[in-house]
Amino acid sequence: MSQTTTAIRFSNFGGPEVLLPVEVPLAAPGNTEIQIRQTAIGFNYIDVYHRKGVFGPKLPLPATPGVEGVGEVTAVGTEVSGFAIGDRVAYVGGPPGGYARHRNLPAARALLVPDDLDSTIVAASLFKGLTAEYLTHRCVNLQPGDTVLLHAAAGGVGALASQWLKALDVTVIGTVGTDEKAQRARAQGCAHAIVYTRDDFRDEVKRITGSKGVKVVYDSVGADTFERSLDCLQPRGTMVSFGESSGPVAPLQIGTLGAKGSLYLTRPSIAHYTADRGEFEAAAERLFTAIRDGVLTVEMPHAYPLTDAAKAHADAESRKTMGALVLVP
């Protein structure tokens, strides 16, 4: 008798309403795969991009989003080593398909979860935490005393990056949409919090830095902030564009980087910063250690039932939430 599982699928690209719960076949794992029964599924903005069909190659339809989760191994492919039935694992990256009670995934994208870490906390923080790890530790060479601008500072990545940057003795100027989020950003490590709906962040950065500018801008917003973010950089500063929640960045004339101060521009992806298994495991260990040692405080996320995935997407896109979201099967 063939097995099935509950999954969230969309048959058309569009708004949150296209996400629908369905029963789908559950095949045995491939030779290099493991199968897991999920206990917590992370929500990430890439799930929104996949649902809209606006990020990279469009997923073949019908599709199930989701690239992060935690669960128990229930089956192991014939060529897999290092994992056994009953292990608790977390994964990030690889093929989408995470919005499901059970799923198969490449064993290469899975990590054993330390016994002392809560599954929900790990599901809420692995993707965002590994993103914050490469942004703060590997993407740019930061030194104590540097000043950076971090957009969406009250969001999931922003909260973790702020804490890690503060621990590195880096001054963080964060942008947020409300006074409530400004309070949260300060609590997470921002020395300054700019409410961008009220104040022009470019003018505020100039004021805060005495017109010097910042060494790095971390920009996950995209269209609405990119051009003005370049104006916040000091000469030879670095623009780290790692998302586009407000829409894609317009084409850039490369000469603009020279005119604005011999600037650097990078568009990093977690896929490339975790492609090497050794780097992947080392980054995860750095993250797990930071959580365990209290360098990073991960708040309990907003939890939605898996079948309410559409509501989770709608709430996230309307900026009704702060911090991380998870789906619970």
PyMOL commands that set and color helices and strands:
alter all, ss='L'
color gray80, all
select helices_A, chain A and resi 16-18+45-52+107-109+119-137+156-167+179-187+201-208+226-230+255-259+270-273+277-292+306-317
alter helices_A, ss='H'
color red, helices_A
select strands_A, chain A and resi 3-9+20-26+33-42+68-76+88-92+102-106+110-112+147-150+171-176+192-195+214-219+233-241+264-266+302-305+325-328
alter strands_A, ss='S'
color yellow, strands_A
deselect
rebuild
show_as cartoon
